[in-house]
Amino acid sequence: VDDIPSREAVDRMVEDLNKQMAKREKFSRQKTINEDDDITYINERNRRFNEKIGRFYDKYTREIKENFERGTA
């Protein structure tokens, strides 16, 4: 029984692995931070917490925030 792969099969595997590595380097899941948004956080963990809270309570606190920014609160 010959368990040693052929030279061509090894070359194809190396070429495929190199393509996969190049594809992974191009792909990035990191989201870009919008510089125009108001900064309401002190670190990344706090930013995520504020986003979660905002999804539920922004509809109730929008008017209060607007009044506060205008100075009429």
PyMOL Python script that loads the backbone (N, CA, C, O; Angstrom):
from pymol import cmd

cmd.read_pdbstr("""\
ATOM      1  N   VAL A   1       0.865  -1.172   0.000  1.00  0.00           N
ATOM      2  CA  VAL A   1       0.000   0.000   0.000  1.00  0.00           C
ATOM      3  C   VAL A   1       0.908   1.230   0.000  1.00  0.00           C
ATOM      4  O   VAL A   1       1.819   1.355   0.819  1.00  0.00           O
ATOM      5  N   ASP A   2       0.635   2.125  -0.933  1.00  0.00           N
ATOM      6  CA  ASP A   2       1.442   3.342  -1.075  1.00  0.00           C
ATOM      7  C   ASP A   2       0.672   4.520  -0.470  1.00  0.00           C
ATOM      8  O   ASP A   2      -0.251   5.039  -1.098  1.00  0.00           O
ATOM      9  N   ASP A   3       1.041   4.948   0.746  1.00  0.00           N
ATOM     10  CA  ASP A   3       0.343   6.022   1.446  1.00  0.00           C
ATOM     11  C   ASP A   3       0.945   7.398   1.183  1.00  0.00           C
ATOM     12  O   ASP A   3       0.450   8.390   1.719  1.00  0.00           O
ATOM     13  N   ILE A   4       1.976   7.482   0.392  1.00  0.00           N
ATOM     14  CA  ILE A   4       2.631   8.761   0.128  1.00  0.00           C
ATOM     15  C   ILE A   4       1.902   9.451  -1.031  1.00  0.00           C
ATOM     16  O   ILE A   4       1.760   8.859  -2.101  1.00  0.00           O
ATOM     17  N   PRO A   5       1.433  10.703  -0.834  1.00  0.00           N
ATOM     18  CA  PRO A   5       0.737  11.409  -1.912  1.00  0.00           C
ATOM     19  C   PRO A   5       1.723  11.807  -3.014  1.00  0.00           C
ATOM     20  O   PRO A   5       2.923  11.954  -2.784  1.00  0.00           O
ATOM     21  N   SER A   6       1.177  11.973  -4.200  1.00  0.00           N
ATOM     22  CA  SER A   6       2.033  12.366  -5.325  1.00  0.00           C
ATOM     23  C   SER A   6       2.477  13.817  -5.162  1.00  0.00           C
ATOM     24  O   SER A   6       1.877  14.594  -4.419  1.00  0.00           O
ATOM     25  N   ARG A   7       3.529  14.152  -5.867  1.00  0.00           N
ATOM     26  CA  ARG A   7       4.083  15.513  -5.795  1.00  0.00           C
ATOM     27  C   ARG A   7       3.064  16.536  -6.292  1.00  0.00           C
ATOM     28  O   ARG A   7       2.969  17.633  -5.742  1.00  0.00           O
ATOM     29  N   GLU A   8       2.307  16.187  -7.323  1.00  0.00           N
ATOM     30  CA  GLU A   8       1.297  17.095  -7.881  1.00  0.00           C
ATOM     31  C   GLU A   8       0.179  17.355  -6.869  1.00  0.00           C
ATOM     32  O   GLU A   8      -0.311  18.479  -6.750  1.00  0.00           O
ATOM     33  N   ALA A   9      -0.217  16.319  -6.150  1.00  0.00           N
ATOM     34  CA  ALA A   9      -1.280  16.478  -5.145  1.00  0.00           C
ATOM     35  C   ALA A   9      -0.818  17.395  -4.023  1.00  0.00           C
ATOM     36  O   ALA A   9      -1.599  18.213  -3.539  1.00  0.00           O
ATOM     37  N   VAL A  10       0.427  17.275  -3.604  1.00  0.00           N
ATOM     38  CA  VAL A  10       0.970  18.141  -2.551  1.00  0.00           C
ATOM     39  C   VAL A  10       1.035  19.586  -3.049  1.00  0.00           C
ATOM     40  O   VAL A  10       0.707  20.514  -2.310  1.00  0.00           O
ATOM     41  N   ASP A  11       1.455  19.773  -4.295  1.00  0.00           N
ATOM     42  CA  ASP A  11       1.526  21.119  -4.862  1.00  0.00           C
ATOM     43  C   ASP A  11       0.138  21.757  -4.954  1.00  0.00           C
ATOM     44  O   ASP A  11      -0.013  22.943  -4.661  1.00  0.00           O
ATOM     45  N   ARG A  12      -0.881  20.981  -5.358  1.00  0.00           N
ATOM     46  CA  ARG A  12      -2.253  21.508  -5.418  1.00  0.00           C
ATOM     47  C   ARG A  12      -2.749  21.908  -4.039  1.00  0.00           C
ATOM     48  O   ARG A  12      -3.400  22.941  -3.883  1.00  0.00           O
ATOM     49  N   MET A  13      -2.438  21.083  -3.027  1.00  0.00           N
ATOM     50  CA  MET A  13      -2.873  21.388  -1.671  1.00  0.00           C
ATOM     51  C   MET A  13      -2.200  22.667  -1.160  1.00  0.00           C
ATOM     52  O   MET A  13      -2.856  23.505  -0.541  1.00  0.00           O
ATOM     53  N   VAL A  14      -0.906  22.820  -1.413  1.00  0.00           N
ATOM     54  CA  VAL A  14      -0.188  24.021  -0.974  1.00  0.00           C
ATOM     55  C   VAL A  14      -0.739  25.251  -1.673  1.00  0.00           C
ATOM     56  O   VAL A  14      -0.909  26.298  -1.048  1.00  0.00           O
ATOM     57  N   GLU A  15      -1.023  25.131  -2.977  1.00  0.00           N
ATOM     58  CA  GLU A  15      -1.588  26.257  -3.714  1.00  0.00           C
ATOM     59  C   GLU A  15      -2.961  26.638  -3.169  1.00  0.00           C
ATOM     60  O   GLU A  15      -3.264  27.822  -3.020  1.00  0.00           O
ATOM     61  N   ASP A  16      -3.791  25.642  -2.872  1.00  0.00           N
ATOM     62  CA  ASP A  16      -5.117  25.899  -2.314  1.00  0.00           C
ATOM     63  C   ASP A  16      -5.020  26.558  -0.938  1.00  0.00           C
ATOM     64  O   ASP A  16      -5.767  27.490  -0.640  1.00  0.00           O
ATOM     65  N   LEU A  17      -4.105  26.078  -0.105  1.00  0.00           N
ATOM     66  CA  LEU A  17      -3.937  26.682   1.219  1.00  0.00           C
ATOM     67  C   LEU A  17      -3.459  28.122   1.111  1.00  0.00           C
ATOM     68  O   LEU A  17      -3.903  28.975   1.879  1.00  0.00           O
ATOM     69  N   ASN A  18      -2.569  28.409   0.180  1.00  0.00           N
ATOM     70  CA  ASN A  18      -2.098  29.786  -0.010  1.00  0.00           C
ATOM     71  C   ASN A  18      -3.238  30.694  -0.462  1.00  0.00           C
ATOM     72  O   ASN A  18      -3.319  31.843  -0.030  1.00  0.00           O
ATOM     73  N   LYS A  19      -4.122  30.187  -1.331  1.00  0.00           N
ATOM     74  CA  LYS A  19      -5.282  30.978  -1.764  1.00  0.00           C
ATOM     75  C   LYS A  19      -6.204  31.269  -0.582  1.00  0.00           C
ATOM     76  O   LYS A  19      -6.701  32.385  -0.433  1.00  0.00           O
ATOM     77  N   GLN A  20      -6.430  30.247   0.263  1.00  0.00           N
ATOM     78  CA  GLN A  20      -7.290  30.441   1.436  1.00  0.00           C
ATOM     79  C   GLN A  20      -6.708  31.478   2.383  1.00  0.00           C
ATOM     80  O   GLN A  20      -7.443  32.312   2.912  1.00  0.00           O
ATOM     81  N   MET A  21      -5.399  31.439   2.605  1.00  0.00           N
ATOM     82  CA  MET A  21      -4.754  32.402   3.498  1.00  0.00           C
ATOM     83  C   MET A  21      -4.853  33.812   2.930  1.00  0.00           C
ATOM     84  O   MET A  21      -5.087  34.761   3.679  1.00  0.00           O
ATOM     85  N   ALA A  22      -4.679  33.964   1.625  1.00  0.00           N
ATOM     86  CA  ALA A  22      -4.787  35.282   0.994  1.00  0.00           C
ATOM     87  C   ALA A  22      -6.214  35.810   1.104  1.00  0.00           C
ATOM     88  O   ALA A  22      -6.417  37.004   1.322  1.00  0.00           O
ATOM     89  N   LYS A  23      -7.204  34.929   0.954  1.00  0.00           N
ATOM     90  CA  LYS A  23      -8.603  35.336   1.056  1.00  0.00           C
ATOM     91  C   LYS A  23      -8.934  35.784   2.477  1.00  0.00           C
ATOM     92  O   LYS A  23      -9.675  36.749   2.665  1.00  0.00           O
ATOM     93  N   ARG A  24      -8.383  35.081   3.491  1.00  0.00           N
ATOM     94  CA  ARG A  24      -8.631  35.446   4.882  1.00  0.00           C
ATOM     95  C   ARG A  24      -8.027  36.798   5.226  1.00  0.00           C
ATOM     96  O   ARG A  24      -8.605  37.550   6.011  1.00  0.00           O
ATOM     97  N   GLU A  25      -6.879  37.115   4.653  1.00  0.00           N
ATOM     98  CA  GLU A  25      -6.231  38.400   4.948  1.00  0.00           C
ATOM     99  C   GLU A  25      -7.049  39.573   4.420  1.00  0.00           C
ATOM    100  O   GLU A  25      -7.050  40.651   5.015  1.00  0.00           O
ATOM    101  N   LYS A  26      -7.746  39.364   3.300  1.00  0.00           N
ATOM    102  CA  LYS A  26      -8.557  40.433   2.716  1.00  0.00           C
ATOM    103  C   LYS A  26      -9.818  40.691   3.530  1.00  0.00           C
ATOM    104  O   LYS A  26     -10.279  41.828   3.625  1.00  0.00           O
ATOM    105  N   PHE A  27     -10.373  39.640   4.114  1.00  0.00           N
ATOM    106  CA  PHE A  27     -11.639  39.735   4.822  1.00  0.00           C
ATOM    107  C   PHE A  27     -11.431  40.284   6.218  1.00  0.00           C
ATOM    108  O   PHE A  27     -10.552  39.826   6.949  1.00  0.00           O
ATOM    109  N   SER A  28     -12.239  41.268   6.589  1.00  0.00           N
ATOM    110  CA  SER A  28     -12.147  41.836   7.930  1.00  0.00           C
ATOM    111  C   SER A  28     -13.551  42.041   8.481  1.00  0.00           C
ATOM    112  O   SER A  28     -14.405  42.622   7.812  1.00  0.00           O
ATOM    113  N   ARG A  29     -13.785  41.574   9.676  1.00  0.00           N
ATOM    114  CA  ARG A  29     -15.089  41.753  10.311  1.00  0.00           C
ATOM    115  C   ARG A  29     -15.173  43.027  11.134  1.00  0.00           C
ATOM    116  O   ARG A  29     -16.257  43.407  11.577  1.00  0.00           O
ATOM    117  N   GLN A  30     -14.061  43.679  11.340  1.00  0.00           N
ATOM    118  CA  GLN A  30     -14.065  44.857  12.190  1.00  0.00           C
ATOM    119  C   GLN A  30     -14.856  45.974  11.523  1.00  0.00           C
ATOM    120  O   GLN A  30     -14.587  46.343  10.380  1.00  0.00           O
ATOM    121  N   LYS A  31     -15.809  46.493  12.233  1.00  0.00           N
ATOM    122  CA  LYS A  31     -16.632  47.570  11.706  1.00  0.00           C
ATOM    123  C   LYS A  31     -15.901  48.892  11.838  1.00  0.00           C
ATOM    124  O   LYS A  31     -15.156  49.125  12.790  1.00  0.00           O
ATOM    125  N   THR A  32     -16.130  49.737  10.873  1.00  0.00           N
ATOM    126  CA  THR A  32     -15.523  51.058  10.944  1.00  0.00           C
ATOM    127  C   THR A  32     -16.353  51.941  11.865  1.00  0.00           C
ATOM    128  O   THR A  32     -17.578  51.829  11.905  1.00  0.00           O
ATOM    129  N   ILE A  33     -15.701  52.797  12.584  1.00  0.00           N
ATOM    130  CA  ILE A  33     -16.374  53.700  13.509  1.00  0.00           C
ATOM    131  C   ILE A  33     -16.640  54.999  12.777  1.00  0.00           C
ATOM    132  O   ILE A  33     -15.734  55.583  12.182  1.00  0.00           O
ATOM    133  N   ASN A  34     -17.871  55.447  12.820  1.00  0.00           N
ATOM    134  CA  ASN A  34     -18.252  56.677  12.158  1.00  0.00           C
ATOM    135  C   ASN A  34     -17.756  57.859  12.985  1.00  0.00           C
ATOM    136  O   ASN A  34     -18.163  58.027  14.134  1.00  0.00           O
ATOM    137  N   GLU A  35     -16.886  58.670  12.408  1.00  0.00           N
ATOM    138  CA  GLU A  35     -16.296  59.801  13.123  1.00  0.00           C
ATOM    139  C   GLU A  35     -17.305  60.922  13.363  1.00  0.00           C
ATOM    140  O   GLU A  35     -17.098  61.744  14.256  1.00  0.00           O
ATOM    141  N   ASP A  36     -18.391  60.977  12.589  1.00  0.00           N
ATOM    142  CA  ASP A  36     -19.370  62.052  12.719  1.00  0.00           C
ATOM    143  C   ASP A  36     -20.347  61.830  13.873  1.00  0.00           C
ATOM    144  O   ASP A  36     -20.993  62.780  14.315  1.00  0.00           O
ATOM    145  N   ASP A  37     -20.464  60.628  14.358  1.00  0.00           N
ATOM    146  CA  ASP A  37     -21.383  60.337  15.456  1.00  0.00           C
ATOM    147  C   ASP A  37     -20.872  60.951  16.762  1.00  0.00           C
ATOM    148  O   ASP A  37     -19.676  61.182  16.938  1.00  0.00           O
ATOM    149  N   ASP A  38     -21.816  61.208  17.671  1.00  0.00           N
ATOM    150  CA  ASP A  38     -21.433  61.687  18.994  1.00  0.00           C
ATOM    151  C   ASP A  38     -20.757  60.564  19.757  1.00  0.00           C
ATOM    152  O   ASP A  38     -21.195  59.415  19.695  1.00  0.00           O
ATOM    153  N   ILE A  39     -19.708  60.884  20.464  1.00  0.00           N
ATOM    154  CA  ILE A  39     -19.006  59.888  21.253  1.00  0.00           C
ATOM    155  C   ILE A  39     -19.615  59.891  22.648  1.00  0.00           C
ATOM    156  O   ILE A  39     -19.480  60.858  23.397  1.00  0.00           O
ATOM    157  N   THR A  40     -20.285  58.796  22.983  1.00  0.00           N
ATOM    158  CA  THR A  40     -20.957  58.670  24.279  1.00  0.00           C
ATOM    159  C   THR A  40     -20.373  57.521  25.076  1.00  0.00           C
ATOM    160  O   THR A  40     -21.050  56.945  25.928  1.00  0.00           O
ATOM    161  N   TYR A  41     -19.110  57.182  24.805  1.00  0.00           N
ATOM    162  CA  TYR A  41     -18.513  56.027  25.456  1.00  0.00           C
ATOM    163  C   TYR A  41     -17.073  56.330  25.850  1.00  0.00           C
ATOM    164  O   TYR A  41     -16.455  57.258  25.329  1.00  0.00           O
ATOM    165  N   ILE A  42     -16.549  55.532  26.777  1.00  0.00           N
ATOM    166  CA  ILE A  42     -15.185  55.726  27.233  1.00  0.00           C
ATOM    167  C   ILE A  42     -14.254  54.613  26.767  1.00  0.00           C
ATOM    168  O   ILE A  42     -13.035  54.788  26.763  1.00  0.00           O
ATOM    169  N   ASN A  43     -14.813  53.476  26.376  1.00  0.00           N
ATOM    170  CA  ASN A  43     -14.025  52.381  25.815  1.00  0.00           C
ATOM    171  C   ASN A  43     -14.946  51.512  24.973  1.00  0.00           C
ATOM    172  O   ASN A  43     -16.148  51.767  24.890  1.00  0.00           O
ATOM    173  N   GLU A  44     -14.382  50.490  24.351  1.00  0.00           N
ATOM    174  CA  GLU A  44     -15.151  49.643  23.428  1.00  0.00           C
ATOM    175  C   GLU A  44     -16.279  48.901  24.131  1.00  0.00           C
ATOM    176  O   GLU A  44     -17.371  48.770  23.579  1.00  0.00           O
ATOM    177  N   ARG A  45     -16.032  48.426  25.315  1.00  0.00           N
ATOM    178  CA  ARG A  45     -17.075  47.698  26.058  1.00  0.00           C
ATOM    179  C   ARG A  45     -18.246  48.618  26.383  1.00  0.00           C
ATOM    180  O   ARG A  45     -19.405  48.215  26.288  1.00  0.00           O
ATOM    181  N   ASN A  46     -17.940  49.847  26.764  1.00  0.00           N
ATOM    182  CA  ASN A  46     -18.988  50.806  27.076  1.00  0.00           C
ATOM    183  C   ASN A  46     -19.750  51.208  25.811  1.00  0.00           C
ATOM    184  O   ASN A  46     -20.954  51.455  25.878  1.00  0.00           O
ATOM    185  N   ARG A  47     -19.076  51.278  24.661  1.00  0.00           N
ATOM    186  CA  ARG A  47     -19.742  51.611  23.402  1.00  0.00           C
ATOM    187  C   ARG A  47     -20.784  50.546  23.069  1.00  0.00           C
ATOM    188  O   ARG A  47     -21.910  50.873  22.695  1.00  0.00           O
ATOM    189  N   ARG A  48     -20.409  49.263  23.205  1.00  0.00           N
ATOM    190  CA  ARG A  48     -21.350  48.182  22.929  1.00  0.00           C
ATOM    191  C   ARG A  48     -22.523  48.210  23.906  1.00  0.00           C
ATOM    192  O   ARG A  48     -23.665  47.972  23.512  1.00  0.00           O
ATOM    193  N   PHE A  49     -22.246  48.500  25.174  1.00  0.00           N
ATOM    194  CA  PHE A  49     -23.319  48.580  26.173  1.00  0.00           C
ATOM    195  C   PHE A  49     -24.285  49.705  25.814  1.00  0.00           C
ATOM    196  O   PHE A  49     -25.500  49.520  25.871  1.00  0.00           O
ATOM    197  N   ASN A  50     -23.752  50.869  25.444  1.00  0.00           N
ATOM    198  CA  ASN A  50     -24.597  51.998  25.076  1.00  0.00           C
ATOM    199  C   ASN A  50     -25.450  51.687  23.850  1.00  0.00           C
ATOM    200  O   ASN A  50     -26.598  52.123  23.768  1.00  0.00           O
ATOM    201  N   GLU A  51     -24.893  50.930  22.885  1.00  0.00           N
ATOM    202  CA  GLU A  51     -25.680  50.554  21.711  1.00  0.00           C
ATOM    203  C   GLU A  51     -26.845  49.654  22.104  1.00  0.00           C
ATOM    204  O   GLU A  51     -27.957  49.822  21.603  1.00  0.00           O
ATOM    205  N   LYS A  52     -26.599  48.709  22.990  1.00  0.00           N
ATOM    206  CA  LYS A  52     -27.662  47.805  23.423  1.00  0.00           C
ATOM    207  C   LYS A  52     -28.751  48.561  24.169  1.00  0.00           C
ATOM    208  O   LYS A  52     -29.940  48.355  23.923  1.00  0.00           O
ATOM    209  N   ILE A  53     -28.345  49.433  25.076  1.00  0.00           N
ATOM    210  CA  ILE A  53     -29.317  50.233  25.823  1.00  0.00           C
ATOM    211  C   ILE A  53     -30.096  51.142  24.869  1.00  0.00           C
ATOM    212  O   ILE A  53     -31.305  51.322  25.016  1.00  0.00           O
ATOM    213  N   GLY A  54     -29.392  51.707  23.897  1.00  0.00           N
ATOM    214  CA  GLY A  54     -30.021  52.605  22.944  1.00  0.00           C
ATOM    215  C   GLY A  54     -31.096  51.938  22.111  1.00  0.00           C
ATOM    216  O   GLY A  54     -32.104  52.565  21.784  1.00  0.00           O
ATOM    217  N   ARG A  55     -30.900  50.686  21.766  1.00  0.00           N
ATOM    218  CA  ARG A  55     -31.907  49.983  20.967  1.00  0.00           C
ATOM    219  C   ARG A  55     -33.244  49.913  21.686  1.00  0.00           C
ATOM    220  O   ARG A  55     -34.292  49.927  21.040  1.00  0.00           O
ATOM    221  N   PHE A  56     -33.229  49.839  23.001  1.00  0.00           N
ATOM    222  CA  PHE A  56     -34.468  49.683  23.751  1.00  0.00           C
ATOM    223  C   PHE A  56     -35.033  51.017  24.257  1.00  0.00           C
ATOM    224  O   PHE A  56     -36.250  51.198  24.288  1.00  0.00           O
ATOM    225  N   TYR A  57     -34.162  51.947  24.650  1.00  0.00           N
ATOM    226  CA  TYR A  57     -34.648  53.140  25.340  1.00  0.00           C
ATOM    227  C   TYR A  57     -34.533  54.437  24.558  1.00  0.00           C
ATOM    228  O   TYR A  57     -35.008  55.466  25.040  1.00  0.00           O
ATOM    229  N   ASP A  58     -33.925  54.445  23.373  1.00  0.00           N
ATOM    230  CA  ASP A  58     -33.781  55.694  22.636  1.00  0.00           C
ATOM    231  C   ASP A  58     -35.119  56.313  22.254  1.00  0.00           C
ATOM    232  O   ASP A  58     -35.249  57.537  22.217  1.00  0.00           O
ATOM    233  N   LYS A  59     -36.107  55.480  21.971  1.00  0.00           N
ATOM    234  CA  LYS A  59     -37.399  56.051  21.597  1.00  0.00           C
ATOM    235  C   LYS A  59     -38.041  56.807  22.757  1.00  0.00           C
ATOM    236  O   LYS A  59     -38.877  57.683  22.534  1.00  0.00           O
ATOM    237  N   TYR A  60     -37.664  56.482  23.983  1.00  0.00           N
ATOM    238  CA  TYR A  60     -38.220  57.171  25.149  1.00  0.00           C
ATOM    239  C   TYR A  60     -37.373  58.379  25.566  1.00  0.00           C
ATOM    240  O   TYR A  60     -37.894  59.334  26.140  1.00  0.00           O
ATOM    241  N   THR A  61     -36.094  58.336  25.285  1.00  0.00           N
ATOM    242  CA  THR A  61     -35.195  59.389  25.767  1.00  0.00           C
ATOM    243  C   THR A  61     -34.796  60.386  24.690  1.00  0.00           C
ATOM    244  O   THR A  61     -34.039  61.315  24.973  1.00  0.00           O
ATOM    245  N   ARG A  62     -35.280  60.222  23.467  1.00  0.00           N
ATOM    246  CA  ARG A  62     -34.897  61.109  22.360  1.00  0.00           C
ATOM    247  C   ARG A  62     -35.248  62.567  22.670  1.00  0.00           C
ATOM    248  O   ARG A  62     -34.417  63.453  22.473  1.00  0.00           O
ATOM    249  N   GLU A  63     -36.446  62.823  23.142  1.00  0.00           N
ATOM    250  CA  GLU A  63     -36.877  64.192  23.416  1.00  0.00           C
ATOM    251  C   GLU A  63     -36.046  64.819  24.535  1.00  0.00           C
ATOM    252  O   GLU A  63     -35.691  65.995  24.457  1.00  0.00           O
ATOM    253  N   ILE A  64     -35.740  64.056  25.555  1.00  0.00           N
ATOM    254  CA  ILE A  64     -34.931  64.560  26.675  1.00  0.00           C
ATOM    255  C   ILE A  64     -33.537  64.940  26.184  1.00  0.00           C
ATOM    256  O   ILE A  64     -33.006  65.985  26.560  1.00  0.00           O
ATOM    257  N   LYS A  65     -32.945  64.091  25.347  1.00  0.00           N
ATOM    258  CA  LYS A  65     -31.612  64.389  24.797  1.00  0.00           C
ATOM    259  C   LYS A  65     -31.638  65.655  23.952  1.00  0.00           C
ATOM    260  O   LYS A  65     -30.746  66.495  24.071  1.00  0.00           O
ATOM    261  N   GLU A  66     -32.650  65.803  23.097  1.00  0.00           N
ATOM    262  CA  GLU A  66     -32.749  66.987  22.250  1.00  0.00           C
ATOM    263  C   GLU A  66     -32.892  68.250  23.087  1.00  0.00           C
ATOM    264  O   GLU A  66     -32.245  69.256  22.792  1.00  0.00           O
ATOM    265  N   ASN A  67     -33.725  68.223  24.127  1.00  0.00           N
ATOM    266  CA  ASN A  67     -33.887  69.382  24.999  1.00  0.00           C
ATOM    267  C   ASN A  67     -32.593  69.706  25.729  1.00  0.00           C
ATOM    268  O   ASN A  67     -32.251  70.877  25.893  1.00  0.00           O
ATOM    269  N   PHE A  68     -31.876  68.690  26.164  1.00  0.00           N
ATOM    270  CA  PHE A  68     -30.619  68.876  26.867  1.00  0.00           C
ATOM    271  C   PHE A  68     -29.576  69.534  25.954  1.00  0.00           C
ATOM    272  O   PHE A  68     -28.846  70.423  26.391  1.00  0.00           O
ATOM    273  N   GLU A  69     -29.506  69.104  24.701  1.00  0.00           N
ATOM    274  CA  GLU A  69     -28.547  69.668  23.774  1.00  0.00           C
ATOM    275  C   GLU A  69     -28.906  71.095  23.400  1.00  0.00           C
ATOM    276  O   GLU A  69     -28.015  71.909  23.158  1.00  0.00           O
ATOM    277  N   ARG A  70     -30.196  71.417  23.347  1.00  0.00           N
ATOM    278  CA  ARG A  70     -30.611  72.789  23.045  1.00  0.00           C
ATOM    279  C   ARG A  70     -30.455  73.704  24.256  1.00  0.00           C
ATOM    280  O   ARG A  70     -30.380  74.925  24.117  1.00  0.00           O
ATOM    281  N   GLY A  71     -30.407  73.116  25.417  1.00  0.00           N
ATOM    282  CA  GLY A  71     -30.284  73.912  26.628  1.00  0.00           C
ATOM    283  C   GLY A  71     -31.612  74.304  27.226  1.00  0.00           C
ATOM    284  O   GLY A  71     -31.670  75.207  28.060  1.00  0.00           O
ATOM    285  N   THR A  72     -32.689  73.640  26.816  1.00  0.00           N
ATOM    286  CA  THR A  72     -34.015  73.983  27.331  1.00  0.00           C
ATOM    287  C   THR A  72     -34.499  72.980  28.359  1.00  0.00           C
ATOM    288  O   THR A  72     -35.667  72.996  28.749  1.00  0.00           O
ATOM    289  N   ALA A  73     -33.604  72.104  28.799  1.00  0.00           N
ATOM    290  CA  ALA A  73     -34.026  71.076  29.748  1.00  0.00           C
ATOM    291  C   ALA A  73     -34.142  71.647  31.146  1.00  0.00           C
ATOM    292  O   ALA A  73     -34.487  70.925  32.081  1.00  0.00           O
TER     293      ALA A  73
END
""", "prot")
cmd.dss("prot")
cmd.show_as("cartoon", "prot")
cmd.util.cbc("prot")
cmd.orient("prot")
